[in-house]
């Protein structure tokens, strides 16, 4: 059920810290690492969309998959942090003047915001699918949620 003032859905099948850290063979990214990666790039482009200068502070993409300690408290904090960034994105996009989407992105003036936002959404969908697959491999996916 959706809680008042929250964009996150609370369900009995929420991902536990054990599920978030699980890897089927140790060679793929776990749910937590994937969420960390998604947060990093969603936040980077959110900051730029808001007009803030944001430079990547990692040497390569692999560093964005980092996680903290594997504790329930840290996991819930990362989920909340990601949820806050996605919620802010939704609010800013809904409130933006249509002309914003045809503006050049400050870090890449050959691209406009509409294209970057489309790419961010495709990136989120791709990794979201990976998370669903990991949940299915764990036998922790509720097929009643609409995806079987």
C-alpha positions as CSV (number, residue, x, y, z in Angstrom):
1,X,0.0,0.0,0.0
2,X,1.2,3.5,-0.7
3,X,1.8,5.5,2.4
4,X,0.7,9.2,2.7
5,X,3.4,11.6,1.6
6,X,5.5,8.9,0.1
7,X,6.1,7.8,-3.5
8,X,7.2,4.3,-2.4
9,X,4.9,1.4,-2.3
10,X,5.0,-0.6,0.9
11,X,4.4,-4.3,0.3
12,X,5.0,-7.5,2.1
13,X,7.5,-8.4,-0.6
14,X,10.0,-5.5,0.1
15,X,13.6,-6.5,-0.6
16,X,15.5,-7.5,2.5
17,X,19.2,-6.8,3.0
18,X,19.9,-10.4,2.4
19,X,18.1,-10.3,-0.9
20,X,19.7,-7.0,-1.8
21,X,23.2,-8.4,-1.3
22,X,22.6,-11.8,-3.0
23,X,24.4,-12.9,-6.1
24,X,23.6,-16.0,-8.0
25,X,27.2,-16.9,-8.8
26,X,29.2,-14.0,-7.5
27,X,29.9,-12.7,-10.9
28,X,27.0,-10.3,-11.4
29,X,25.9,-7.2,-9.6
30,X,23.5,-7.7,-6.8
31,X,20.4,-5.6,-6.3
32,X,22.1,-3.3,-3.9
33,X,25.0,-2.6,-6.2
34,X,22.6,-2.0,-9.1
35,X,20.6,0.4,-7.0
36,X,23.8,2.3,-6.0
37,X,24.7,2.6,-9.7
38,X,21.2,3.9,-10.6
39,X,21.3,6.4,-7.7
40,X,24.6,7.7,-8.8
41,X,23.6,8.6,-12.4
42,X,20.0,9.7,-11.6
43,X,21.5,12.1,-9.0
44,X,24.2,13.4,-11.3
45,X,21.7,14.3,-14.0
46,X,19.2,15.6,-11.5
47,X,21.8,18.0,-10.1
48,X,22.6,19.2,-13.7
49,X,18.9,19.5,-14.5
50,X,18.5,21.8,-11.5
51,X,21.3,23.9,-12.8
52,X,24.0,22.7,-10.3
53,X,27.5,22.0,-11.6
54,X,28.1,18.3,-11.1
55,X,31.3,16.5,-12.0
56,X,31.7,12.7,-11.7
57,X,33.8,11.8,-8.8
58,X,34.6,8.3,-10.0
59,X,37.3,7.1,-12.4
60,X,35.1,4.6,-14.2
61,X,31.6,3.3,-14.3
62,X,32.4,0.2,-12.1
63,X,32.9,2.5,-9.1
64,X,29.3,3.5,-9.2
65,X,28.2,0.0,-8.1
66,X,29.7,0.3,-4.7
67,X,27.7,-0.4,-1.5
68,X,28.2,0.3,2.1
69,X,28.0,-2.2,4.9
70,X,25.5,-4.9,4.3
71,X,23.2,-4.0,7.1
72,X,19.4,-3.5,7.1
73,X,19.9,0.1,8.2
74,X,22.3,0.9,5.4
75,X,20.1,-0.8,2.8
76,X,17.0,1.0,3.9
77,X,18.9,4.3,3.8
78,X,20.1,3.6,0.2
79,X,16.5,2.7,-0.8
80,X,15.2,6.0,0.7
81,X,18.0,8.0,-1.0
82,X,17.2,6.5,-4.4
83,X,13.5,7.0,-3.9
84,X,14.1,10.7,-2.9
85,X,16.0,11.3,-6.1
86,X,13.4,9.6,-8.4
87,X,10.6,11.5,-6.6
88,X,12.4,14.8,-7.1
89,X,13.0,14.0,-10.8
90,X,9.3,13.4,-11.2
91,X,8.3,16.6,-9.5
92,X,10.8,18.7,-11.5
93,X,9.8,17.2,-14.8
94,X,6.1,17.8,-14.0
95,X,6.8,21.4,-13.0
96,X,9.2,22.3,-15.8
97,X,8.4,24.6,-18.6
98,X,8.2,22.8,-21.9
99,X,11.2,24.9,-23.2
100,X,13.4,23.2,-20.6
101,X,13.4,20.0,-22.5
102,X,14.8,21.5,-25.7
103,X,17.7,23.2,-23.8
104,X,21.2,21.9,-24.2
105,X,22.6,19.9,-21.3
106,X,25.5,21.9,-19.8
107,X,27.9,19.0,-19.7
108,X,27.2,18.0,-23.3
109,X,25.8,20.9,-25.4
110,X,25.1,18.6,-28.4
111,X,22.3,17.0,-26.4
112,X,19.0,18.4,-25.1
113,X,17.3,17.5,-21.9
114,X,14.5,15.5,-23.6
115,X,17.0,13.1,-25.1
116,X,19.0,12.8,-21.9
117,X,15.8,12.1,-19.8
118,X,14.8,9.5,-22.3
119,X,18.2,7.8,-21.9
120,X,18.0,8.0,-18.1
121,X,14.6,6.3,-18.2
122,X,15.9,3.6,-20.6
123,X,18.8,3.0,-18.3
124,X,16.5,2.8,-15.3
125,X,14.3,0.3,-17.1
126,X,17.2,-1.9,-18.1
127,X,18.6,-2.1,-14.6
128,X,15.1,-2.4,-13.2
129,X,14.6,-5.5,-15.4
130,X,17.9,-6.9,-13.9
131,X,16.6,-6.4,-10.4
132,X,13.3,-8.2,-11.3
133,X,15.4,-11.1,-12.7
134,X,17.4,-11.3,-9.6
135,X,14.3,-11.4,-7.5
136,X,12.9,-14.2,-9.7
137,X,16.1,-16.2,-9.3
138,X,15.7,-15.8,-5.6
139,X,12.1,-17.0,-5.9
140,X,11.2,-13.8,-4.1
141,X,9.1,-12.2,-6.9
142,X,5.4,-11.9,-6.4
143,X,3.9,-12.7,-9.8
144,X,0.7,-11.1,-8.6
145,X,2.5,-7.8,-9.1
146,X,1.8,-8.0,-12.8
147,X,5.1,-9.4,-14.1
148,X,5.3,-13.1,-14.3
